[in-house]
């Protein structure tokens, strides 16, 4: 499309564009690209001043810029079309959606699917090859079930939810509207419940349920376990990356984001808007307040108050962790200094 068409479609979030001063600069845009890989005819973005040098280097025909007059002037001097906004990355995300739509099969039911007669299936649903839908399942409208999905009895799935190939939804799980469950994920399997006895481990049946509220996204090969009693709940619009484990009885708030290989033990409570970076581990029954950020590979063994940022294992306030990390790097030098002092006192 023409750059002018792109500007019109991206109107939301844009505070300015180059067409105001130079309406004749209206290149054809045929796709989007990373700023360091862009070629003629593509649109890219500059997220902030850290990447400002790419305004002079990028081969893109158009750029999405932050609200910065200096960067806009540089782009104009290079003959690049541009739009500006407070959140260039969000504008770029909207631009990608104009050029690419993920695969969405047409509503149909494949003849190899196995569907219990008691299942209730909404309208405009796609059910792919070898899908299994067991007794008492309720599936909303415009749901998409890719090949080999298995849905256990009494599950409910809301409108427009997408279940990708080979994911499994265990009994009585409740999945809201507009959710996305990626390939290999397992929702509502038994929690790790065993009681030590004199004769060995006694299995505690997991009679609870797992609930995913509207807009939750679960990455590939992630697992969310049901508890012995009560529920495991993932709040509205929370996003889980690949290989995330949510233990039985956890409660996760709304709009959280967990990166790959995060692991939560049983009974953890997470507030709203919490960010857990890769490989974070949280111990049993820990409570994490709203807006907390936990940096990569941290181990959380105690409650964390609202708005804190923590790092390390055991997790410390991030500023304290950075100080201790600086000291840690100097330990060999400090050790040598200590040995020298010992020798001096010993010889005096």
N, C-alpha and C positions, 0 to 999 in steps of 0.2 A: 504494500500500500504506500501511497505518498506520505511523507512526513506530516503534512498538514492533516491527513486523515487520522494518523496515529495520535496527534495532539488532541484532536476532537474526541477520540475514543478514550483517551487517558485523562480526560478533563479533571476528574476528581483527584485532588492532592497536588495539582500543578499550580504554581504561583507565578510562573512566567515562562516565556519561550522566545526563540530567536526569530520567529515569524513576525513579531511585532516590529522589529527594526529592519528585517530583510525578508519580505514575503516571497522573493524570487528564489531564495535558498530552500528548495522543497524536494530533497532527494527521494528516490525510491528506496523503501526499506523492505527487504525480503526476509529478515530474520533477526534474531538476537544472539549476542555472544558475550563471553567474558571480555573485559576491557583489554587484557593483554593478548587475546587471541582474535580480536575482532578484525573483520575485513571490510572492504568497501561494500556498502549496501546493508550493513548490519547496525543495530542499535545496541549500545552498552551503557554502563552507568559508572559514576564515580561516587562512592559511598561517603567519603569525607576527605578532609585535607591530607590524611595519610596517603591517599592515592592520587593526589593532585598532579603529580608528574605525568600521569597517563593522559592528561588533557593534551599535552604536547606530543605524546608518543603513539597514542592509539590510532589505528587505521580505520576505526569505525566512521560511518557517515553521519551518525548522530549520537549524542550523549545525553544521559539523564544526570543532572548536576545537583549538588546541594544549593541552598540559597546563599550563594557567594558571588558577589559582583566581579571579583578578580578572576575566578574560574570561568565565569560566563564571558568575560572580555577575551580571555585566552582562546576559548572555543570559537568565538566570533572571528578573531584575527586569523585562525587557522581555516576558516571557511567551513566549520562544522555546524550543523543544525543542533539545537539543544532545547531541552525543557528543564525546568528547575522546580524543586519541591523540598519540603522539610524532611521527607523520608524517601530518598532516591531508590533504596532497595525495594520498598513497597511498590513504587511506581514501576520498577523493572519487573517485579513479580506479575503485576497486571499486564505488562507488555508481553511477557512470555505467553500468558493465557490467550492473547490475540493471535499468536502464531502457532500455538500447539494446544491440542486438546487430548487428554489421555484416552486410550482405547475404551470404548463403551459399546458393548454388544447390543444388538437390537433385542427387544423383549421377545422371549421365546422359552420353551421348556424342551431341553434335549431329551430324546427318547430313552437314553440310557440312565436318566436320573431316577432315583428310587424315592418316592414321596408317599408317606403314610396317608391313607384316605382322610384321617382326622385333621391333618394340617390345613391351616387357613392361609391361602396365598393371595396377596393383594393384586392390584392391576399393574400392567406394564412391567412385570418382573422378568428378569433373565435368570434361568436356572441351567447351568452348563452341564457338560458331560460328567456322569458318574457322581453327581451330587447326591447326598443322602439326607433326607429330611424325615425325622422320626415323629412319633405320635405327639399330638397336642401342640405342635409348633405353630406360631403365628408370625407371618411375614408381611410387612407393610407394602405400600405402593412403591414402584420404581426401584425396588431392591435388586441388586446384582450379585448373584452367587456364581463365582467362577468355578472351573472344573475341580472335582474331588473335594469340595467343601463337605464337611460332615456336621450336621446339626442334631444334637441329642434331644430327648423329649422335653416338652414344656418350655422351650426357648421362645422368647419374643424378640423380634428384630424390627426396628422402626423404619419409617419411610426413607428412601434414597440411600440407605446404607449399602456399602460395597464390601463384600467378603472375597478376598483374592484366593487364588488356587491353594488348595491343601491346608487351609486353616480349619480348626476344629472348635466348635462351640458346645460346651458340655451342658448337662441337664440344668434346666430352670434359669439359665443365664438370661439377663435382660439387657438388650442392646438398644440404644436410643436411635433417633433419627440422624441422618447425615454423618454417620460414623464410617471409618475406613479401617478394616482389619486386613493387614498385609499377609503375604504368603507364609505359611508355616506357623502362624501364631496360634496359641491355645488359650481359650478364654473359659474360665470356670472349672478347670480340672481340680482334682482333690488337693487341698493343702497338705503340707508336710506335718501330719498330726500323728505322733506315736507317743505312747506313755510307757516309761520304763517300769518294769515289774521284775520280781525275783526270777521269773522264768524267761525274761526277754522283753522285747518291744511289743506292746499291745497297740493295735491299730485303733485310732479314734476316728470314727466315721465323720466325714465332712458333709454335714447336712445343710449348710448355709447356701447362699447364692452369691453370684457375681453380677454387679450392675455397672454398665457403662452408660453415662448420660450422653445427651446429644452432642454431636460434633467431636467425639473422642477419636483419635487416630492411634493405632497400635502397629508398631513396626514388625518386620519379618522375624519369625522365630522368637517372639516375646511370649511370656506366659503370665497370666493373671489367675491366681488360685482362689478357690472358694474356701470359706472357713468351716470349722466344725459347727458353729451356730452363728446366726446373724448374717452379715454381708461383707463382701469386699466391694468398695465403690470407687469408681474413677469419675471425677467431676467433669462438668461440661467444658468442652473445647480443650481438654488436656491432650498433649501430644507425647507419645512414647516412641522412642527410636527403636532400632533393631536390638534384639538380644537383651531386652529389659525383663527383669523378674519382679513381679509384685506378689509378695507373700500373702497368706491367708489373713483375712480380717483387716487389711489396710484400708484407710480412707484417704483418698487423694482429692484435693480441692480442684477448683476450676482454673483453667488457663495456665496450667503448669506445663513444663517441658523437661523431659528426662532424656539425656543423651544415651548412646549405646552402652550396654553392659552395666547399667545401674541395677543394683539389687537391694530390695527392701525385705527385711525379715518380717515376721508376722506382727500384726497389730500396730503398725506404724501409722501415724496420723500426719498428713501433710496439708498445709494451708493452701490458700489461693496464690497463683502467680509465682510459684516456686520454681527455680531453675536448678537442676542437678546435672552437672557435667559428667563426662564419660567415666565409667567404672566407680562411681560413688557407691559406697555401701552404708546402709543405715541399720542399726541394731534393733532388736525386738522392742516394741512398745514405745519407741522414741517419738516425740512430738516436735514437728518443725513448723514454725509460724509463717504467716503470710509474707510473701516477697523475699524469702530467704534465697541466697545464692550459695551453692556448695561447689567448689572448684574440683577439677578432675582428680580422681583416685583418692579422694578424701574418705575417711572412715568416721562416721558419726555415731557416737556412743551415748550422747546425752541430749536433752532437749535444747532446741535452738529458738531464741526469741525472734519475734517479728522483725523483718528487715535486715537481719544480720548477713554478713558474708563470711564464710568459714572455709578453711583449707587444712590439709594435712590429715594424718592419722596417728593418734586421735585428733579430731578436728579442733582447730583453734581459730580465734578471730583472725581474719585474713591479714591484717596489719601486723599482728604479733607473729603470725606464721612467717611472713616475709622477713622479719627481723631474725627469727630463729634460723631460717634457711641461710641467711647471710653468715651467721655465726657457724653453722654446720660446715659450710664450705671452707672456713678458716680453721677447722679443728686440727689438721696436721700441723699447721704453723703454730697454733696455740699450744699444742702438745709439746712441740720442740722448745717453745719458750718456757713452759712449765718444767721440763727436764733440765733446762739450763739453770733455772732458779734453784731447783733441788740440788744441783751440783755445787752452785755457789754457796748455798747455806751449809752443805755438807763439808765443804772444804774450808769454810771460814772458822 
